[in-house]
Amino acid sequence: MSLAIDRNARNLAVSLSFYGRAAERAGVLLITAPVRYSVFNIAVLAAPVTGGPEGEFERRLGVARDHYEEIGTPWSFWLCEDYLPRRDLRRMHRIFEDFGLDCIGEPPGMEMAELAAPVRQLPEVEIRRVEDAETRAGFTRLANACFRLPMPYASAVYENEEAWRHPLTMWTAWEKGRVVASAATVAAHGALGIYSVGTLPELRGRGYAEAVMRRAIAEARAGGSGGPLILQSSPAGLNLYRKLGFKTTTRFSVFATPESTR
């Protein structure tokens, strides 16, 4: 397995631990959020499933299912497909169906060394780090509008001051007193991960997300964070990332209990 695949998967796991208490158990990292919402209660493989007896992947899935069923919450699983042997990858969807999870996304994991200078004029906006009640509330509203997260769950997670002691650093762009875009970074496992890149739907395509993402990266670099840039792209962001120079290194599949798709 290449270093590019491994650092993408491991950096992602660190970023996802923002959402709750993280604990490794029997080859699975279990993230338990303070709310009963599947996309905040997240399991990931703590290490690749390589060799070993047939059924190892199902055993690890069972560990995750038992954990979340015990606490009575819907849950999701972020899977780096390169962490599975071919025998399991071929029947991946059927395995997850047997565990009651539906596929809700297949984001590519992408990487590049560094951003080149922008090729277009980016909007001039006020960019603020999320670090107080106003910016936390602003990002909560943005997450609701951009990522379709229900406001009660988004508020419980993002407006919790304790959560922001995590390594994830969030930046928001403001225009005329309104939060319009966001981007976050996490420095971990030899890479600088980029997360939560979003723009209000009515303002997309104008460079707001790129502007705040560049600021987030610049601040992380100034603080000493090295390594390549990595991310997992949504369908909406894929063209932007390709134009910026990101190349696909792996792919993730995201599965969740049906509550997340309602």
DARASUL-V401870 format. One line per field, one symbol per residue. psi: psi as a letter, one per 40 degrees, with the letter a starting at -180 (. if undefined). A space follows every 50 residues. Layout:
BEGIN
psi: ???
END
This chain:
BEGIN
psi: hiddddddddddddddedeahhhhhfehhhhhieighdeehhiiheiigh aiihedddddddddddddddefiiiihhhhdeeiidddddfdddddddef hiheighihiiidihiiieihiihihhhiheiddddddddddddddefhh ddddddddehdddeeiehhhiihhhfehhdiiiiihhifeihihifhiih deeieeedddddddddddddddeehaiihiihhiddeddddddeeiihda iihhiiiddee.
END
